[in-house]
Amino acid sequence: MTESVDVLIMAREAPLFAHPGDAGADLVAAEDVRLEPGARALVGTGVRIALPDAHVAFVVPRSGLAAKHGITVLNAPGTIDAGYRGEVKVALLNTDPRDAYDIRAGDRIAQMIVMPVPPVRFLPVDELPDSARGAGGFGSTGYHKDGASS
């Protein structure tokens, strides 16, 4: 079993996990916001946290909001570094071309996932080792449909 991570928090209500074993804890809006079609807004959650060193929190969309209403997190995943102490705010975007969406204080708007991150050192070299992918980038692995590659 994995050890739990203690995250210090200042909030009216702590984010909750909907089910045992869930990776993401629900973040709720601390304010009312109307998102017109195509509009974005930075929505406060009233949550402030202090992550332990070598940890990060990612703010990700809620799949139900995205599938049912076209509401997503604009910069997904939003990154909260261990040294940040301000309010967690969520950049929401209404991708629906026709319907506005009303967010009420207390509505679940995103999820927060806390993960460990190892210390990283960048080591300058003159050449990188080969790999199966090589320098292939966007779309380089192709898409096969009915035997045709695109």
trRosetta pair geometry for C-beta under 8 A, 3 or more apart (Angstrom, degrees):
i j d omega theta_ij theta_ji phi_ij phi_ji
5 52 6.4 -128 -168 17 102 126
5 55 6.4 133 -169 -110 147 151
5 114 5.9 -144 78 125 141 133
5 116 7.6 -170 -85 -61 142 88
6 52 7.0 81 69 -45 73 119
7 49 5.4 -10 169 -161 110 119
7 50 7.1 164 -171 71 63 51
7 51 5.9 -18 -126 -104 97 58
7 52 7.4 -104 -93 -14 61 81
7 55 7.9 -131 -92 120 99 153
7 57 7.8 73 -129 -70 147 126
7 114 6.1 -119 -61 -101 140 160
8 49 6.5 139 82 -162 59 59
8 50 4.0 -3 62 50 114 105
9 14 5.5 89 102 -113 157 97
9 47 6.6 -34 -158 -159 105 89
9 48 7.0 144 -158 81 54 52
9 49 5.1 -18 -101 -103 74 79
9 50 7.8 -145 -65 21 38 70
10 47 7.5 144 79 -159 56 42
10 48 4.4 -7 56 61 102 103
10 49 7.7 -158 23 -72 67 37
11 14 5.6 128 68 -84 127 45
11 15 7.6 25 88 -26 173 67
11 45 7.6 -28 -126 130 122 90
11 46 5.6 104 -141 120 80 86
11 47 4.3 -1 -91 -107 128 68
11 48 6.9 176 -59 26 78 59
12 30 7.7 132 16 -118 125 106
12 46 5.6 -10 6 141 102 142
13 16 7.7 -32 153 -32 107 102
13 28 7.2 12 74 36 120 133
14 25 7.9 -45 149 172 82 142
14 47 7.8 92 -132 -120 43 112
15 25 3.6 95 130 135 116 116
15 26 5.7 179 -162 71 87 45
15 27 5.5 -33 -105 -80 119 58
15 28 7.7 175 -108 -3 70 79
15 47 6.6 21 -39 -106 98 155
15 112 5.6 -58 -135 36 177 120
16 25 6.1 158 75 -160 14 90
16 26 5.6 -15 62 43 73 101
17 20 7.2 85 119 -95 128 26
17 22 4.4 169 -165 58 101 116
17 24 7.6 143 -118 93 77 38
17 25 5.1 -62 -67 -101 67 76
17 26 7.6 157 -98 -1 22 80
18 22 5.7 87 47 -49 76 163
18 26 6.3 76 -48 -31 93 120
19 22 4.9 111 60 -42 76 110
22 25 7.4 126 106 -75 115 48
23 111 7.9 73 95 151 76 135
23 113 5.2 10 147 -121 96 112
24 60 6.3 -95 -107 54 141 114
24 111 3.0 33 168 165 132 133
24 112 6.3 133 -156 54 78 29
24 113 4.9 -53 -92 -66 75 87
25 111 6.4 140 62 -159 31 77
25 112 5.2 -30 60 59 89 88
25 113 7.8 158 13 -79 71 41
26 62 7.4 39 -123 -93 89 124
26 108 4.5 -43 -168 -134 124 116
26 110 7.8 141 -154 84 52 38
26 111 5.9 -44 -94 -101 44 74
27 45 4.8 -45 -177 -125 107 143
27 47 6.5 -101 -134 10 99 146
27 59 6.8 -15 0 -133 153 103
27 88 6.6 -108 -133 116 140 130
27 90 6.4 146 105 -49 141 135
27 108 7.2 111 71 -152 41 64
27 109 6.0 -59 96 61 88 83
27 110 4.7 -10 52 69 117 85
27 111 6.6 -180 4 -102 87 18
27 112 5.4 86 -47 -26 111 104
28 45 6.4 116 69 -147 45 85
28 105 7.7 68 147 -180 102 50
28 106 5.5 -13 175 -155 133 26
28 107 6.2 151 -153 75 84 30
28 108 5.5 -52 -94 -90 77 47
28 109 6.5 110 -140 5 29 88
29 32 7.5 97 135 -84 134 28
29 33 6.7 -130 -152 12 142 106
29 43 5.2 -52 -121 169 98 125
29 44 7.4 82 -160 76 62 55
29 45 6.8 -80 -113 -103 26 58
29 103 5.0 130 -54 157 166 116
29 104 6.9 142 73 93 132 29
29 105 5.5 -120 107 -115 91 39
29 106 6.8 -36 63 25 79 26
29 107 5.0 12 20 54 114 85
29 109 5.0 84 -50 -29 90 134
30 43 7.8 151 34 164 71 78
30 44 4.5 -60 53 110 116 95
30 45 5.5 115 -19 -175 105 13
30 46 3.6 135 -93 -30 142 104
30 105 5.9 11 -178 -135 22 97
31 43 6.6 -154 58 -155 98 77
31 44 5.5 62 1 49 116 101
31 105 5.6 13 -91 -82 10 96
32 102 7.4 -10 -167 -174 92 90
32 103 6.6 166 -152 93 44 66
32 104 5.5 -5 -108 -124 87 49
32 105 5.7 -60 -50 -25 69 83
33 41 5.0 176 -173 112 139 159
33 43 5.3 -103 -4 -102 155 108
33 92 7.6 127 102 54 147 135
33 102 7.7 166 88 -155 45 48
33 103 4.5 3 57 55 87 113
34 100 5.9 8 179 172 96 125
34 101 7.5 161 -159 82 53 41
34 102 5.3 -21 -107 -104 76 72
34 103 7.5 -161 -78 23 28 72
35 39 5.1 -169 -164 79 66 104
35 40 7.4 20 -138 -108 108 20
35 41 5.9 -125 -92 5 91 117
35 71 6.8 110 67 -111 159 105
35 92 6.3 -89 -84 116 146 115
35 93 7.6 145 -162 -169 136 19
35 94 3.9 151 140 -38 118 126
35 100 6.3 163 86 -163 50 71
35 101 4.7 -10 60 59 104 90
35 102 7.7 -166 23 -77 71 25
35 103 6.8 54 -12 -13 104 106
36 39 4.2 75 56 -12 79 134
36 94 6.7 179 85 58 28 147
36 100 4.9 -34 -113 -106 47 101
37 94 5.9 -114 -120 118 28 119
37 96 5.5 -93 -118 96 86 74
37 97 5.5 59 -170 -171 130 21
37 98 5.9 134 -90 31 145 7
37 99 6.4 106 -73 53 101 26
37 100 6.3 -85 -31 -72 68 56
38 94 6.5 -38 5 84 17 88
38 95 7.5 54 -93 -127 46 30
38 97 7.0 43 -49 -116 97 52
39 93 7.6 -171 100 -145 35 55
39 94 5.5 20 53 34 71 113
39 100 8.0 14 26 -125 125 84
40 74 5.5 40 -137 -68 133 142
40 91 6.3 11 179 -180 116 85
40 92 6.4 172 -152 90 66 47
40 93 4.5 -22 -98 -97 95 75
40 94 7.5 -159 -78 13 46 69
41 91 7.7 180 90 -147 31 49
41 92 5.7 -11 59 58 77 94
42 89 5.0 28 175 157 95 130
42 90 7.3 157 -156 75 51 35
42 91 5.5 -23 -99 -95 71 68
42 92 7.9 162 -97 17 21 72
43 89 6.4 159 74 -164 36 78
43 90 5.0 -26 61 62 94 89
43 91 7.9 167 15 -87 75 18
43 92 5.5 16 -2 0 123 119
43 103 6.4 -32 -122 106 149 160
43 109 6.0 -89 96 161 147 169
44 87 5.6 -7 -143 148 97 140
44 89 5.3 -40 -96 -106 51 91
45 87 6.8 168 50 175 74 92
45 88 4.9 -26 44 86 130 93
45 89 6.6 -167 -1 -97 86 36
45 90 6.5 75 -47 -14 110 103
45 109 7.5 -140 -93 50 97 121
45 110 8.0 -82 -80 46 132 109
46 87 6.8 -25 -102 -143 15 115
47 87 6.8 107 64 -156 45 67
47 88 4.6 -21 80 33 101 116
48 85 6.2 36 -174 176 111 58
48 86 6.6 -110 -119 150 102 17
48 87 5.6 -61 -73 -92 88 48
48 88 7.0 -178 -90 -12 36 80
49 57 6.8 59 77 -17 151 156
49 80 7.1 57 61 152 119 146
49 88 6.7 27 5 -42 103 121
50 82 7.9 46 -177 -173 55 65
50 85 6.4 11 -87 -107 85 87
51 55 4.5 -140 171 89 114 111
51 56 6.9 79 159 -99 168 18
51 57 6.0 -154 -75 -25 136 101
51 80 6.9 135 -25 120 135 101
51 81 7.6 -144 46 143 134 31
51 82 4.3 -107 85 -118 106 67
51 84 8.0 34 14 48 107 81
51 114 6.8 -176 -122 -138 112 111
52 55 5.0 69 65 6 77 129
52 82 6.7 -53 97 -137 26 120
53 82 5.5 103 -110 163 37 161
54 82 7.1 36 11 -57 23 155
54 116 5.9 9 138 -158 92 83
54 117 5.9 -154 -173 66 57 65
54 118 6.9 14 -155 -115 108 25
54 119 6.6 -58 -106 -48 104 75
55 82 5.6 106 61 -87 71 109
55 114 6.1 10 178 -176 119 94
55 115 6.7 164 -154 86 73 35
55 116 5.6 -51 -98 -105 73 48
55 117 6.5 143 -117 14 18 84
56 79 6.2 -31 -173 -158 120 88
56 80 6.6 145 -172 73 65 60
56 81 6.3 -29 -119 -110 87 43
56 82 6.8 -78 -82 -42 53 79
56 114 7.5 172 88 -148 38 54
56 115 5.8 -19 62 63 83 84
56 117 5.0 44 -8 -22 111 130
57 79 7.8 133 78 -163 53 42
57 80 4.0 -13 63 58 100 117
57 88 7.8 -53 105 -111 141 132
57 112 5.2 0 -179 -174 115 103
57 113 6.7 154 -158 76 61 41
57 114 4.9 -27 -99 -94 82 71
57 115 7.7 146 -98 17 33 68
58 77 3.8 0 -170 167 110 142
58 78 6.8 137 -165 67 53 51
58 79 6.3 -21 -105 -99 68 55
58 80 7.4 -151 -70 19 23 82
58 112 7.1 156 77 -154 43 52
58 113 4.7 -15 57 59 96 97
58 115 6.9 12 -4 8 107 114
59 73 6.0 -177 126 -144 92 154
59 76 7.4 -109 102 -113 69 68
59 77 6.1 147 61 -170 45 76
59 78 3.6 -12 52 55 110 110
59 79 7.9 -117 17 -41 83 18
59 80 6.8 81 -27 -24 98 106
59 88 6.8 158 -76 -175 133 111
59 90 5.8 -149 169 -108 142 90
59 110 5.2 26 -176 148 94 142
59 111 7.3 157 -153 80 51 41
59 112 5.6 -23 -97 -98 67 74
60 73 6.2 -150 -161 25 24 148
60 76 5.5 77 -131 -148 59 107
60 77 4.9 -34 -78 -109 83 96
60 78 7.8 -152 -57 23 40 76
60 110 6.5 151 73 -172 34 92
60 111 5.3 -26 64 65 88 92
60 112 7.8 159 19 -91 75 25
60 113 6.3 19 2 -3 121 113
61 65 6.6 -131 -177 70 92 109
61 66 5.1 61 152 -51 137 123
61 71 7.5 167 -148 114 109 67
61 72 4.6 -34 -100 -144 143 68
61 73 4.5 -147 -65 3 76 92
61 76 5.6 -37 -22 -91 93 148
61 110 6.3 -67 -113 -123 29 79
61 111 7.7 8 96 20 17 90
62 65 4.4 72 75 10 102 108
62 66 6.8 177 85 -10 52 87
62 71 7.9 8 55 93 93 103
62 108 6.1 97 -79 132 160 103
62 109 6.9 -161 -4 161 124 18
62 110 6.1 -138 -29 -111 89 27
62 111 6.0 120 -82 -26 75 95
63 66 5.6 -59 -147 40 34 111
63 67 5.9 24 161 -14 71 112
64 67 6.0 -58 -137 42 27 104
64 68 5.7 3 172 2 66 118
65 68 6.6 -65 -128 49 19 95
65 69 5.5 -47 -166 48 59 111
65 71 4.2 -60 161 69 108 109
65 72 7.4 167 108 -73 102 43
65 108 7.9 -147 -44 103 122 84
65 109 7.1 58 -69 -144 166 44
66 69 7.6 -61 -92 58 6 67
66 70 6.8 32 -157 -126 45 19
66 71 6.3 -107 -80 68 46 52
66 72 5.0 57 -105 -82 101 88
69 94 7.6 -60 146 -135 94 86
69 96 6.4 -68 173 -39 56 133
69 99 7.6 -102 -151 94 79 123
69 101 5.2 90 174 -107 129 138
70 94 6.1 66 105 -170 101 58
70 95 4.0 -128 177 66 105 83
70 96 3.7 153 48 -50 148 79
70 101 7.7 -164 65 -39 84 140
71 92 5.9 -6 -171 -169 98 111
71 93 7.2 158 -152 78 51 45
71 94 5.8 -22 -97 -101 74 63
71 95 7.5 -167 -78 15 23 82
71 96 7.9 -23 -51 -13 63 103
71 101 5.7 -119 -67 98 120 169
71 109 7.7 -86 144 -150 134 76
72 76 6.6 -76 167 -20 97 136
72 92 7.3 149 79 -152 31 63
72 93 5.5 -24 65 60 81 95
72 95 6.1 24 10 -17 112 121
73 76 4.0 106 84 -67 105 98
73 77 7.3 34 102 -123 142 41
73 78 6.1 -105 173 -20 130 104
73 90 6.1 -80 -118 -169 100 97
73 91 6.3 85 -166 72 68 71
73 92 6.5 -49 -102 -98 49 54
73 93 7.5 84 -177 14 7 90
73 110 5.5 73 -73 -115 123 123
74 91 4.0 -72 39 124 115 110
74 92 6.8 152 -22 -151 93 3
74 93 4.4 107 -79 -31 91 116
75 78 5.2 79 87 -86 102 76
75 91 5.4 54 6 55 99 137
77 113 7.6 -57 -143 41 144 113
78 90 6.8 -146 1 -123 157 62
78 91 6.7 145 -81 22 128 97
78 110 7.9 10 23 180 124 156
80 84 5.5 -116 -165 57 76 139
80 88 6.3 -27 -90 -110 142 102
80 112 7.6 -3 14 -145 139 112
81 84 5.1 107 60 -16 76 102
88 112 7.1 -12 -173 -89 158 138
90 109 5.6 159 73 118 157 121
90 110 4.6 -175 -125 -8 147 144
92 103 7.4 94 68 -47 170 153
92 109 6.3 -72 -76 -177 135 117
92 110 7.7 -136 -81 -52 96 111
94 100 7.1 3 -174 -141 168 44
94 101 5.3 179 -113 20 123 114
96 99 4.9 -37 134 52 144 82
96 101 6.9 113 25 -36 133 111
103 107 5.2 -138 -160 57 74 143
103 109 6.2 34 -142 -93 133 120
104 107 5.1 106 57 -29 69 112
117 120 7.9 -48 160 -25 98 104
125 128 6.6 119 85 -77 129 54
130 134 7.0 -19 -156 -94 75 79
131 134 6.1 -169 68 -59 76 37
133 136 5.2 -116 178 48 77 106
133 140 7.2 97 -165 100 90 133
133 141 7.7 -42 -124 -73 99 97
136 140 2.9 161 177 157 104 158
136 141 7.0 113 136 -52 137 60
137 140 5.6 106 48 -27 31 122
139 142 7.1 62 171 -79 70 33
139 143 7.7 -54 -147 -18 84 97
142 149 4.7 -20 -168 -162 138 102
142 150 6.5 134 -159 62 80 40
143 149 7.2 133 66 -155 42 54
143 150 5.1 -31 62 60 94 93
144 147 6.8 1 -173 -119 100 12
144 148 6.9 159 -148 73 60 38
144 149 5.6 -26 -93 -94 77 65
144 150 7.9 169 -84 15 31 75
145 148 6.1 -26 68 57 68 89
145 150 7.3 -6 20 2 101 118
